[in-house]
Each structure stands twice: as structure tokens, then as C-alpha cells.
């Protein structure tokens, strides 16, 4: 799997959708066997897009693909450790909660503290179609929940109070307008 990252430099990236965008609020559909070729072509492009952003997680809807596909790489000790998750499902979660600062490639420059279950167990298919299960805590637990939320049309700001969410969305809209205007 380590060999994936260097080769990605030659792969085209995909534009990342910025909130608010209708696709980011839409539930993605499960990957079926007919989607195999689409997903095989999509995953390397998602990793290339994520590494170049740079980010640690990217979900299908963020690149305009309403499929239940996630790319994650926390780059432990600065080494690539790509995880492809197809049709991921949270099958267990701790009662204990954890709060950490989250950001999102679809809300560039915006960060907020989000509270979620501290530990999760996730079942998914990997890029070869093999069934896998992972127990995660810490950053990976938060990242998995954040990305699986994307597949259900949920953004990290949806976990905040309406006041805080509106503040962030207004700030993002303003910055995006300035960015476009400055071109
Ligand atoms: Zn995100």
C-alpha cells in the first residue's frame, strides 16, 4: 500500500465541492458490483486530490460522486498509510465522548470543536472488495465519523449550534466571494 502515494503524483485531481453545495447535503448510495470499475478509477484520484489539498480524509460526495466511498490517510510518522473504505458502517460506538477540532476540505479554513463518540467500530469493504472491520479511537475515530457523515449529507458544522454553524457558513461564503473576486 505504501507504493500508492508516489504514483499518485501523475494522477489528475478532482475539484473539491465547497459548502454550501446541494451534493454535500445529499445521501450517497451504496457501491454495488456494477460500480466496480467506477470505484477502481475513482479511488486513486480521490487520494491524489486529498494528498494535494492536503487533507487526511475525503468522501465521494466532496468530489461530486454520490457513492459510499471514503479515502483516509492520517500519515502516521509522515508515512503514507492509505485506507480505502467502501460502504462503511458504524456498527458500534462508545458512550464516552471526545471533543476535538475539526476542519473539512469542503469548508476551507474553517475549524470548530466537535464532540463525537470517542471510539467506533466500523465495517467496510476495502479496495479489493474484502470485508474488513476496524476499531478506532482518537483522531482516526473522529475522522471515520466525519467522513461517514459526508456519505449521509452531514457536515461537521451540522454538529454545532445553529448560531455557530451560521457564523462559520457566513464567514466561508464571504471568503469564497473574495477569492472569486480576486481572480
Ligand atoms: Zn469533510
Boltz pocket constraint, residues with backbone or C-beta under 6 A from the ligand:
constraints:
  - pocket:
      binder: B
      contacts: [[A, 57], [A, 103], [A, 104], [A, 105], [A, 106], [A, 146], [A, 150]]
      max_distance: 6.0
